[in-house]
């Protein structure tokens, strides 16, 4: 049986998530990056207005929140250059790929983050939150805990970069 590559494995992990929003996987072959795009949509109460990050006022009742996780080729890019633009960034080692445990830990923690985030976004738009802004926060310590729970063999099993 042929082992899975990064693209297939990440796609399967996305499909396994229990999430009411949208998840999209984008692969930029030239840059050797994968983006997992997250979109949450909630209905706001009538008359509720929110200003997006571009300064546009949204008052049509439907509020979308978008963020993304970046998997990048650490042999080509410096992940620190992209940290501020993504919820989280994870490097992989060129054609060798990324450890299965890293991907498993990301998606294990991501399920909790999405559950809590969806709830927090609903609280934000219905006025029960004290926050002035809404955004997801990737907790590195919680990710590290999820990673530590991964089997030792998975930490050494690499998901190769796809050869399409």
Residue pairs with C-beta under 8 A, 6 or more apart in sequence:
3 159
3 160
4 12
4 159
5 97
5 159
5 160
5 161
5 162
5 163
6 34
6 71
6 92
6 97
6 98
6 103
6 159
6 160
6 161
6 162
7 25
7 27
7 34
7 162
7 164
8 162
9 100
9 103
9 159
10 25
10 34
10 36
10 71
10 103
11 25
13 103
13 104
13 106
13 107
14 23
14 25
14 36
14 107
16 107
17 23
17 107
17 110
17 111
17 114
18 111
19 111
19 114
19 118
20 118
21 38
21 39
21 40
21 41
21 114
21 118
22 37
22 38
22 39
22 41
23 36
23 37
23 38
23 39
24 35
24 36
24 37
24 39
25 34
25 35
25 36
25 37
26 34
26 35
26 37
27 33
27 34
27 162
28 34
28 35
29 164
31 72
31 73
31 76
31 77
32 72
32 73
32 76
32 77
32 94
32 161
33 70
33 71
33 72
33 73
33 77
34 70
34 71
34 72
35 68
35 69
35 70
35 71
35 86
36 68
36 69
36 71
37 66
37 67
37 68
38 66
38 67
38 68
38 69
38 87
38 114
38 136
39 64
39 65
39 66
40 64
40 65
40 66
40 114
40 117
40 118
40 121
41 62
41 63
41 64
41 65
42 62
42 63
42 118
42 121
42 122
42 125
43 61
43 62
43 63
43 125
44 50
44 61
44 62
44 63
44 125
44 126
45 61
45 125
45 126
45 127
46 61
47 59
48 59
48 61
48 125
48 126
48 127
49 57
49 58
49 59
50 57
50 58
50 59
50 63
50 125
51 57
51 58
52 58
63 121
63 125
65 117
65 121
65 134
65 135
65 136
67 86
67 87
67 135
67 136
68 86
68 87
69 86
69 87
69 88
69 89
69 90
69 106
69 110
69 138
70 79
70 82
70 85
70 86
70 88
70 89
70 90
71 89
71 90
71 91
71 92
71 98
72 79
72 82
72 89
72 90
72 91
72 92
73 91
73 92
73 93
73 94
73 161
74 91
74 92
74 93
74 94
75 93
75 94
76 94
77 91
79 89
79 90
79 91
82 89
83 89
87 136
87 138
88 106
88 138
88 143
90 98
90 102
90 106
91 98
92 98
92 161
93 158
94 161
95 160
95 161
96 158
96 160
96 161
97 158
97 159
97 160
97 161
98 158
98 159
99 154
99 155
99 156
99 157
99 158
99 159
100 150
100 154
100 155
100 157
100 158
100 159
101 147
101 150
101 151
101 154
101 155
101 157
102 147
103 159
104 146
104 150
104 154
105 143
105 146
105 147
105 149
105 150
106 143
106 146
108 146
108 149
109 139
109 142
109 143
109 145
109 146
112 142
113 136
113 138
113 139
113 142
117 136
120 129
120 134
121 134
123 129
124 131
124 134
